[in-house]
Amino acid sequence: MRPQNIVVIMSDEHDPRMMGCARHPFIHTPNLDALAARGVRFPNAYTPSPICVPARAAFATGKRVHQIRHWDNAMPYTGEHRGWGHVLQERGIRVESIGKLHYRATEDPAGFDVEHLPMHVVGGHGMVWASIRDPYRPRQDGSRMLGKTIGPGTSSYTAYDQSVTELAAEWLRTAARDDYGPFVLYVGLVAPHFPLVAPEEFYRLYPLDRIPEPKLHPRTGYRRHPWVQEYVDFMDSESQFKNAEERLMAFAAYYGLCSWLDYNVGRITAALHGSSLQENTCVIYTSDHGDNLGARGVWGKSTLYQESVSVPMIVAGPGLAPSVCETPVDLLDLYPTILQAVGLDPAAEMAGRPGRSLFELARSAPEPERPIFSEYHAAGSNSAGFMLRKGRWKYHYYVRHAPELFDLENDPEELNDLGHDPAYAAVRQAMHGELLNICDPGAIDALARRDQENMIAGLGGIERAAAMGASGATPAPVSGDAA
């Protein structure tokens, strides 16, 4: 393919079903819809881990979390493991970032020539308190993960996204004027990540009297899986709403932040329209993970259900016919995609990397049986959780707990767990065999907890670790605190 520029836009905590192009009944995302209409949308896209830091380290390196051992939000990417940015730098291709990275520090050689307005983990160490596991220790400072305020307004996160968007648009206008190229520009937006405060214009798109109730709330008789219940016991956001109205406002704010995100994506892509970059620049939109948004009475990420572990994936650019590609993909596929886009042969870099170019997948026959894997070793879990998606089946394996199995063809909302049904024993056995082809779950769980214990010991022990790191959202690198 002809070399082209790449703009990668990564949001934070965006459930991919919260887009008009995904046929959501009321979410307003005209700019993402327009991007999908002129490109390829991958509706079966996943994160390597449903929490920020591990997902982003995996995205940078093209390797699974257990390969690089960035297990949780206190083990940020440092550039030690070779990333796609390093490959670009070695080839003399301009590669810069604007916005949220959630790596360790700007000084680290993380693969960018320049990091503009970077957001990194607090203190270079991140949420150490949440690395205490088996047993975990909930934060005792009384703070609420979703933020002190919920509803319409502005926060340091919305101000940060505005600054990132303005700088990204200006960067692209300068690139067109000064004939940059080839280049890769990464743009990190925070919305719709909590705090759940959305600009008034976008919040008002979602009247409270039209907010639907989420599925499988425990008050209807639903019983959470024990592994998921442990996470809720650790971070029970559902019980921390001030009243029923504030709970509804939380939904409206998340929806509004999705529309705010869409507005900013539109401002960034508008900088390409009519410029010299329009015909030779590819735009990729994705997110680091999703959000449970009240399903099963769970908020935030950190579960293996579709709401949390799925991500949006849209690729639009020269040579791509508008389409929907049903082949399952994940963030690891962006490693070869970025290299191929700028004219490099990814093959020499793919040893130990399971990703495949999205360009190639989009132009090939669908591969519904392609296995996709995700894992979780972080906040609120005493043991690891692993997800394997293959074809119609989605298998959750929890160390020390019973598995879950879902038939996404007949049960896309994961309402009926087949993990105990004897009629599906052969399916569970086959899926577990596929999981073992990727890793030994017990050994990986033990390795993660040992690494975390060693880190905590090196920092002075559990009592000191329990006080290290932000309680909720990482503060934005502007005035004010995002939490």
C-alpha positions as CSV (number, residue, x, y, z in Angstrom):
1,M,0.0,0.0,0.0
2,R,1.1,3.6,-0.6
3,P,2.7,5.2,2.5
4,Q,0.4,7.6,4.4
5,N,0.3,9.6,7.5
6,I,-1.6,8.3,10.6
7,V,-3.6,10.1,13.2
8,V,-4.5,7.7,16.1
9,I,-7.2,9.1,18.4
10,M,-7.6,7.1,21.6
11,S,-10.3,8.0,24.1
12,D,-10.7,6.5,27.6
13,E,-13.5,4.2,28.8
14,H,-15.7,4.3,25.7
15,D,-18.2,1.4,25.4
16,P,-18.2,1.0,21.6
17,R,-22.0,0.5,21.6
18,M,-22.4,4.1,22.6
19,M,-22.2,5.4,19.1
20,G,-24.9,6.0,16.5
21,C,-23.0,3.9,13.9
22,A,-23.2,1.0,16.3
23,R,-27.0,1.4,16.1
24,H,-27.4,2.8,19.6
25,P,-31.0,4.1,19.8
26,F,-30.3,7.6,21.2
27,I,-26.6,8.4,21.5
28,H,-25.6,11.4,19.4
29,T,-22.2,10.8,17.8
30,P,-22.4,12.4,14.3
31,N,-18.6,12.8,13.8
32,L,-17.8,9.2,14.7
33,D,-20.7,8.1,12.6
34,A,-19.3,10.1,9.6
35,L,-15.8,8.6,10.2
36,A,-17.3,5.1,10.2
37,A,-19.3,5.9,7.1
38,R,-16.2,6.6,5.1
39,G,-14.0,3.9,6.6
40,V,-14.1,0.4,8.2
41,R,-15.7,-0.2,11.5
42,F,-14.7,-3.3,13.5
43,P,-17.7,-4.1,15.8
44,N,-15.9,-7.0,17.5
45,A,-12.9,-5.1,19.0
46,Y,-11.4,-5.7,22.4
47,T,-8.8,-4.4,24.9
48,P,-5.9,-6.6,26.1
49,S,-6.9,-5.6,29.6
50,P,-9.9,-3.6,30.9
51,I,-7.9,-1.1,32.9
52,C,-5.9,1.9,31.7
53,V,-2.2,1.3,32.2
54,P,-1.9,-2.4,31.2
55,A,-4.1,-1.7,28.1
56,R,-2.0,1.2,27.0
57,A,1.3,-0.6,27.6
58,A,0.0,-3.5,25.5
59,F,-1.1,-1.0,22.8
60,A,2.4,0.6,22.8
61,T,4.3,-2.7,22.5
62,G,1.9,-4.9,20.6
63,K,2.4,-7.6,23.3
64,R,0.0,-9.2,25.8
65,V,0.0,-7.9,29.3
66,H,1.5,-11.1,30.7
67,Q,4.4,-10.8,28.2
68,I,5.4,-7.3,29.3
69,R,4.3,-7.7,33.0
70,H,2.6,-4.3,33.2
71,W,-0.1,-5.8,35.4
72,D,-1.9,-2.8,36.9
73,N,-2.2,1.0,37.2
74,A,1.0,1.1,39.3
75,M,3.2,-0.5,36.6
76,P,3.2,2.1,33.8
77,Y,5.0,1.8,30.5
78,T,8.6,3.2,30.5
79,G,9.8,2.4,27.0
80,E,11.8,-0.6,28.2
81,H,9.8,-2.9,25.9
82,R,10.2,-2.0,22.2
83,G,7.1,-0.2,20.9
84,W,5.9,0.9,17.5
85,G,7.1,4.4,18.3
86,H,10.7,3.2,18.6
87,V,10.4,1.6,15.2
88,L,9.2,4.8,13.7
89,Q,12.0,6.8,15.3
90,E,14.7,4.5,14.0
91,R,13.3,5.0,10.5
92,G,13.3,8.7,10.8
93,I,9.5,9.1,10.8
94,R,8.1,11.9,12.8
95,V,6.1,10.6,15.7
96,E,4.5,12.8,18.4
97,S,1.8,12.6,21.0
98,I,-0.8,15.1,22.3
99,G,-2.7,14.3,25.4
100,K,-3.2,11.3,27.7
101,L,-0.7,8.5,27.5
102,H,-0.8,7.2,31.1
103,Y,2.8,6.1,30.9
104,R,5.4,6.7,33.7
105,A,7.0,10.0,32.9
106,T,7.8,12.4,30.0
107,E,11.5,11.7,30.5
108,D,11.2,8.1,29.6
109,P,12.1,7.0,26.0
110,A,8.6,5.8,25.2
111,G,8.8,6.2,21.5
112,F,7.7,9.8,20.8
113,D,9.8,12.6,19.5
114,V,7.7,15.1,21.5
115,E,5.0,14.5,24.1
116,H,2.6,17.5,24.1
117,L,0.4,18.1,27.2
118,P,1.1,14.5,28.4
119,M,-1.0,12.9,31.2
120,H,1.0,10.3,33.0
121,V,0.4,8.3,36.2
122,V,0.7,10.2,39.5
123,G,4.2,10.5,40.8
124,G,5.6,8.1,38.3
125,H,4.2,5.3,40.4
126,G,0.4,5.4,39.9
127,M,-2.2,3.6,42.0
128,V,0.1,1.5,44.2
129,W,-2.7,1.1,46.8
130,A,-4.7,-0.9,44.3
131,S,-1.8,-3.3,43.7
132,I,-2.4,-4.8,47.2
133,R,-4.2,-8.0,46.4
134,D,-5.1,-11.3,48.0
135,P,-6.5,-9.8,50.1
136,Y,-7.1,-6.4,48.4
137,R,-7.4,-3.3,50.6
138,P,-10.0,-0.8,49.6
139,R,-9.0,2.9,49.9
140,Q,-10.2,4.3,53.2
141,D,-10.2,8.0,52.4
142,G,-13.9,8.1,51.7
143,S,-13.5,9.4,48.2
144,R,-15.9,8.3,45.4
145,M,-14.4,6.8,42.3
146,L,-16.9,8.5,40.0
147,G,-16.1,12.0,41.3
148,K,-17.4,14.4,44.0
149,T,-19.8,16.0,41.5
150,I,-22.0,14.4,39.0
151,G,-24.1,16.2,36.3
152,P,-23.7,19.2,33.9
153,G,-20.7,21.5,34.1
154,T,-17.0,21.5,33.5
155,S,-14.2,19.6,35.1
156,S,-10.4,19.6,34.8
157,Y,-10.9,16.7,32.4
158,T,-13.2,18.5,30.0
159,A,-10.8,21.5,30.1
160,Y,-7.9,19.1,29.4
161,D,-9.7,17.6,26.4
162,Q,-10.5,21.0,25.1
163,S,-6.8,21.9,25.3
164,V,-5.7,18.6,23.7
165,T,-8.2,19.0,20.9
166,E,-7.2,22.6,20.1
167,L,-3.5,21.7,20.1
168,A,-4.1,18.6,17.9
169,A,-6.1,20.6,15.3
170,E,-3.4,23.3,15.3
171,W,-0.7,20.6,14.9
172,L,-2.4,19.2,11.9
173,R,-2.9,22.6,10.3
174,T,0.8,23.3,10.8
175,A,1.6,19.9,9.3
176,A,-0.3,20.7,6.2
177,R,1.2,24.2,5.9
178,D,4.8,23.1,6.5
179,D,4.5,19.8,4.6
180,Y,5.2,17.4,7.5
181,G,5.5,13.9,6.4
182,P,5.4,11.1,6.8
183,F,4.1,11.3,10.4
184,V,2.2,9.5,13.1
185,L,0.3,11.7,15.5
186,Y,-1.2,10.1,18.6
187,V,-4.0,12.0,20.3
188,G,-5.2,11.0,23.8
189,L,-8.6,12.2,24.9
190,V,-10.0,11.5,28.4
191,A,-13.8,11.5,27.9
192,P,-16.0,9.7,28.6
193,H,-13.8,8.6,31.6
194,F,-15.2,9.8,35.0
195,P,-15.6,12.2,36.8
196,L,-19.1,12.1,35.4
197,V,-19.4,15.8,34.6
198,A,-20.4,16.8,31.0
199,P,-20.6,20.2,29.4
200,E,-24.1,21.5,29.7
201,E,-24.8,21.5,25.9
202,F,-24.1,17.7,25.7
203,Y,-25.5,16.7,29.0
204,R,-28.9,18.2,28.0
205,L,-29.1,15.9,25.0
206,Y,-30.2,13.1,27.5
207,P,-33.2,14.0,29.6
208,L,-33.4,12.2,32.9
209,D,-37.0,10.9,32.2
210,R,-35.7,9.0,29.2
211,I,-32.8,7.2,30.8
212,P,-33.3,3.5,30.5
213,E,-32.5,1.2,33.4
214,P,-29.4,-1.0,32.9
215,K,-29.7,-4.8,32.7
216,L,-29.3,-7.4,35.5
217,H,-29.4,-5.2,38.5
218,P,-29.1,-7.2,41.7
219,R,-32.3,-5.7,43.1
220,T,-34.2,-7.7,40.4
221,G,-32.8,-10.9,41.7
222,Y,-29.7,-11.2,39.6
223,R,-26.7,-12.6,41.5
224,R,-23.2,-11.4,40.5
225,H,-20.4,-13.9,39.8
226,P,-18.3,-14.1,43.0
227,W,-15.2,-12.7,41.2
228,V,-17.2,-9.7,40.1
229,Q,-18.8,-9.4,43.5
230,E,-15.3,-9.0,45.0
231,Y,-14.7,-6.1,42.7
232,V,-18.0,-4.5,43.7
233,D,-17.1,-5.0,47.4
234,F,-13.8,-3.2,46.7
235,M,-15.3,-0.3,44.7
236,D,-19.1,-0.1,45.2
237,S,-20.0,3.0,43.2
238,E,-23.7,2.0,43.0
239,S,-24.2,2.5,46.7
240,Q,-22.5,5.9,46.8
241,F,-25.0,7.9,44.8
242,K,-26.6,10.6,47.0
243,N,-30.1,9.8,45.7
244,A,-32.0,8.3,42.7
245,E,-31.8,11.5,40.8
246,E,-28.0,11.7,41.0
247,R,-27.8,8.1,39.8
248,L,-29.8,9.1,36.7
249,M,-27.6,12.1,36.3
250,A,-24.6,9.8,36.2
251,F,-26.0,8.0,33.1
252,A,-26.8,11.3,31.4
253,A,-23.3,12.6,32.1
254,Y,-21.7,9.5,30.6
255,Y,-23.8,9.8,27.5
256,G,-23.1,13.5,27.4
257,L,-19.3,12.8,27.6
258,C,-19.6,10.4,24.7
259,S,-21.1,13.3,22.7
260,W,-18.5,15.7,24.0
261,L,-15.8,13.2,22.9
262,D,-17.5,13.0,19.5
263,Y,-17.5,16.8,19.2
264,N,-13.7,16.9,19.8
265,V,-13.1,14.1,17.3
266,G,-15.0,16.2,14.8
267,R,-12.8,19.2,15.5
268,I,-9.6,17.2,15.0
269,T,-10.8,15.5,11.8
270,A,-12.0,18.8,10.5
271,A,-8.5,20.1,10.5
272,L,-7.7,17.5,7.8
273,H,-10.6,18.4,5.5
274,G,-9.7,20.6,2.6
275,S,-6.0,20.5,3.5
276,S,-3.1,18.8,1.7
277,L,-3.3,16.0,4.2
278,Q,-6.8,14.9,3.3
279,E,-5.8,12.5,0.6
280,N,-2.8,10.8,2.3
281,T,-3.8,10.6,6.0
282,C,-5.5,7.7,7.8
283,V,-7.5,8.3,10.9
284,I,-7.9,5.5,13.5
285,Y,-10.4,5.9,16.4
286,T,-10.3,3.6,19.4
287,S,-10.4,3.5,23.2
288,D,-8.3,1.8,25.9
289,H,-11.4,-0.1,27.3
290,G,-15.1,0.3,27.9
291,D,-17.3,1.0,31.0
292,N,-19.9,-1.1,32.7
293,L,-22.1,1.9,33.3
294,G,-24.4,0.3,35.8
295,A,-24.9,-3.0,34.1
296,R,-25.1,-5.7,36.9
297,G,-24.9,-2.7,39.3
298,V,-21.2,-2.2,38.3
299,W,-19.6,1.1,37.4
300,G,-16.2,1.7,35.8
301,K,-14.2,-0.9,34.0
302,S,-12.4,-4.0,35.4
303,T,-14.8,-6.8,34.4
304,L,-14.6,-9.1,31.4
305,Y,-18.2,-8.4,30.2
306,Q,-18.7,-6.8,26.8
307,E,-19.4,-3.3,28.3
308,S,-16.0,-3.2,29.9
309,V,-13.7,-5.3,27.7
310,S,-14.9,-4.1,24.2
311,V,-13.5,-1.0,22.5
312,P,-14.5,1.0,19.4
313,M,-12.3,0.5,16.4
314,I,-12.8,2.7,13.2
315,V,-10.2,3.1,10.5
316,A,-10.7,5.6,7.7
317,G,-8.3,6.6,5.0
318,P,-7.0,6.2,1.4
319,G,-7.7,2.8,-0.2
320,L,-10.2,1.7,2.4
321,A,-13.7,1.0,1.1
322,P,-16.5,1.8,3.6
323,S,-17.5,-1.4,5.3
324,V,-18.0,-3.3,8.5
325,C,-15.5,-6.0,9.2
326,E,-16.8,-8.7,11.5
327,T,-13.4,-10.3,12.2
328,P,-12.5,-9.9,15.9
329,V,-9.6,-7.6,16.6
330,D,-7.9,-5.9,19.5
331,L,-5.5,-3.0,20.3
332,L,-2.5,-5.2,19.6
333,D,-3.5,-5.1,16.0
334,L,-2.6,-1.4,15.8
335,Y,1.1,-2.2,16.1
336,P,1.4,-3.7,12.6
337,T,-1.3,-1.4,11.3
338,I,0.7,1.7,12.1
339,L,3.9,0.3,10.7
340,Q,2.2,-0.8,7.5
341,A,0.5,2.5,7.0
342,V,3.7,4.5,6.9
343,G,5.2,2.1,4.4
344,L,7.2,-0.2,6.7
345,D,7.0,-4.0,6.5
346,P,5.7,-5.1,10.0
347,A,6.9,-8.7,9.5
348,A,10.4,-8.1,11.0
349,E,8.9,-6.7,14.2
350,M,6.2,-9.2,14.9
351,A,8.1,-12.0,16.7
352,G,6.1,-12.6,19.9
353,R,3.4,-10.2,18.8
354,P,0.0,-11.7,17.9
355,G,-1.4,-8.6,16.1
356,R,-2.3,-8.4,12.4
357,S,-2.7,-5.3,10.3
358,L,-6.3,-4.0,10.3
359,F,-5.7,-3.0,6.6
360,E,-5.2,-6.7,5.7
361,L,-8.0,-7.9,7.9
362,A,-10.4,-5.3,6.3
363,R,-9.5,-6.5,2.8
364,S,-9.7,-10.2,3.6
365,A,-12.7,-12.6,4.0
366,P,-14.1,-12.5,7.6
367,E,-12.4,-14.7,10.1
368,P,-15.1,-15.1,12.8
369,E,-13.1,-17.8,14.6
370,R,-10.1,-15.7,15.2
371,P,-9.4,-16.0,19.0
372,I,-9.1,-12.7,21.0
373,F,-7.7,-12.6,24.5
374,S,-7.9,-10.2,27.5
375,E,-6.7,-10.5,31.1
376,Y,-7.1,-8.6,34.4
377,H,-4.7,-8.6,37.4
378,A,-5.5,-5.2,39.0
379,A,-7.7,-3.3,41.4
380,G,-10.4,-5.2,43.2
381,S,-9.3,-8.7,42.1
382,N,-7.7,-11.2,44.5
383,S,-7.0,-13.5,41.6
384,A,-6.7,-13.1,37.8
385,G,-9.5,-13.1,35.3
386,F,-9.0,-14.2,31.7
387,M,-11.3,-13.8,28.7
388,L,-11.2,-15.7,25.4
389,R,-13.5,-14.8,22.5
390,K,-13.7,-17.2,19.6
391,G,-16.5,-17.3,17.2
392,R,-19.9,-17.2,18.9
393,W,-18.4,-18.1,22.3
394,K,-17.0,-15.9,25.0
395,Y,-15.3,-17.7,27.9
396,H,-14.3,-16.1,31.2
397,Y,-11.8,-18.0,33.4
398,Y,-11.4,-16.9,36.9
399,V,-8.6,-18.3,39.0
400,R,-10.1,-20.0,42.1
401,H,-13.6,-19.4,40.8
402,A,-16.0,-21.1,38.4
403,P,-15.9,-20.0,34.8
404,E,-18.5,-18.2,32.8
405,L,-19.6,-18.9,29.2
406,F,-21.7,-16.8,26.9
407,D,-23.2,-17.5,23.4
408,L,-22.8,-14.1,21.8
409,E,-24.7,-15.2,18.7
410,N,-27.9,-15.9,20.7
411,D,-27.2,-13.8,23.8
412,P,-25.2,-10.7,22.8
413,E,-26.1,-9.0,26.1
414,E,-24.6,-11.9,28.2
415,L,-27.8,-12.4,30.1
416,N,-27.5,-16.2,30.4
417,D,-24.3,-17.7,31.8
418,L,-23.7,-21.2,30.5
419,G,-20.7,-21.8,32.8
420,H,-22.6,-24.4,34.8
421,D,-24.8,-25.9,32.1
422,P,-23.8,-29.6,31.5
423,A,-25.0,-29.3,27.9
424,Y,-22.1,-27.0,27.2
425,A,-19.3,-28.9,28.9
426,A,-17.6,-29.7,25.6
427,V,-17.7,-26.1,24.6
428,R,-16.1,-25.0,27.9
429,Q,-13.5,-27.7,27.5
430,A,-12.6,-26.6,24.0
431,M,-12.5,-22.9,25.0
432,H,-10.3,-23.7,28.0
433,G,-8.0,-25.6,25.6
434,E,-7.7,-22.5,23.5
435,L,-6.9,-20.4,26.5
436,L,-4.1,-22.8,27.5
437,N,-2.7,-22.3,24.0
438,I,-2.1,-18.7,25.0
439,C,-1.1,-19.0,28.7
440,D,-1.2,-21.0,31.8
441,P,-3.7,-19.0,33.9
442,G,-2.5,-20.3,37.3
443,A,1.1,-19.6,36.6
444,I,0.4,-16.1,35.2
445,D,-1.8,-15.3,38.2
446,A,1.0,-16.3,40.5
447,L,3.6,-14.3,38.5
448,A,1.5,-11.1,38.6
449,R,0.9,-11.3,42.4
450,R,4.6,-12.0,43.0
451,D,5.6,-9.0,40.9
452,Q,3.1,-6.8,42.8
453,E,4.3,-8.1,46.2
454,N,7.9,-7.4,45.2
455,M,7.0,-3.9,44.0
456,I,5.2,-3.2,47.3
457,A,8.1,-4.5,49.4
458,G,10.5,-2.3,47.4
459,L,8.4,0.8,48.2
460,G,8.5,0.2,51.9
461,G,5.7,-2.3,52.5
462,I,2.0,-2.6,52.6
463,E,1.2,0.3,54.9
464,R,3.2,2.8,52.9
465,A,1.9,1.4,49.6
466,A,-1.7,1.8,50.9
467,A,-1.3,5.5,50.8
468,M,0.4,5.8,47.4
469,G,-1.5,7.0,44.3
470,A,-4.6,8.8,43.3
471,S,-7.9,7.6,44.8
472,G,-9.7,7.6,41.5
473,A,-9.1,9.5,38.3
474,T,-5.5,10.6,37.5
475,P,-5.3,14.4,37.9
476,A,-5.1,16.2,34.6
477,P,-1.9,18.2,33.9
478,V,-3.7,21.5,34.3
479,S,-5.0,23.4,37.3
480,G,-7.4,21.5,39.4
481,D,-7.9,17.8,40.2
482,A,-9.7,15.4,37.8
483,A,-11.1,13.4,40.7
